[in-house]
């Protein structure tokens, strides 16, 4: 299954810079994700928006959108040493993937100055 999403970077920045910003970050992102994004200084908003888009794309690939019945930290977007993103599931999203026999996600992130994009392909054992 395929999932795609686009997120307005300015909208993410506006939310993060509000009084409720820290609560939003903790509800949506893991500590590892935040550490990666925050090292980008002002470019952190592009990284946060891309990860948010990826989480929504994974939810769509799982066939449930973002209605996972859990916070979005159950979908974690990590990068390897070369910067390649990958998806790690926890909690309810992991259960959903197992129920649907999904073993792997291929994900790609990109952004312009204004919008972050993510596409995610959910793969079963035969799709590897």
Long-range contacts (C-beta under 8 A, 24 or more apart in sequence): 1-60, 1-61, 1-62, 1-63, 1-100, 1-102, 1-121, 1-122, 2-60, 2-61, 2-119, 2-120, 2-121, 2-122, 3-56, 3-57, 3-58, 3-59, 3-60, 3-61, 3-62, 3-118, 3-119, 3-120, 3-121, 3-122, 4-57, 4-60, 4-117, 4-118, 4-119, 4-120, 5-53, 5-54, 5-56, 5-57, 5-60, 5-117, 5-118, 6-53, 6-115, 6-116, 6-117, 6-118, 7-49, 7-50, 7-52, 7-53, 7-56, 7-115, 7-116, 7-117, 8-49, 8-114, 8-115, 9-45, 9-46, 9-49, 9-111, 9-113, 9-114, 9-115, 9-116, 10-45, 10-114, 11-49, 12-45, 12-48, 12-49, 12-52, 12-116, 13-45, 16-45, 16-48, 27-71, 27-72, 27-73, 28-52, 28-55, 28-71, 28-72, 28-73, 29-72, 29-73, 30-73, 30-76, 32-76, 32-78, 33-76, 33-77, 33-78, 36-78, 36-79, 46-111, 46-116, 49-111, 49-115, 49-116, 50-77, 50-109, 50-110, 50-111, 50-116, 50-117, 50-118, 51-77, 51-109, 51-118, 52-116, 53-109, 53-116, 53-117, 53-118, 54-85, 54-87, 54-107, 54-109, 54-118, 54-120, 56-118, 57-107, 57-118, 57-119, 57-120, 58-87, 58-89, 58-93, 58-105, 58-107, 58-120, 58-122, 59-93, 60-120, 61-102, 61-105, 61-120, 61-121, 61-122, 62-93, 62-96, 62-97, 62-100, 62-102, 62-122, 63-100, 64-96, 68-92, 68-93, 68-96, 77-107, 77-109, 85-109, 87-120, 97-122, 100-124, 101-125, 103-128, 104-128
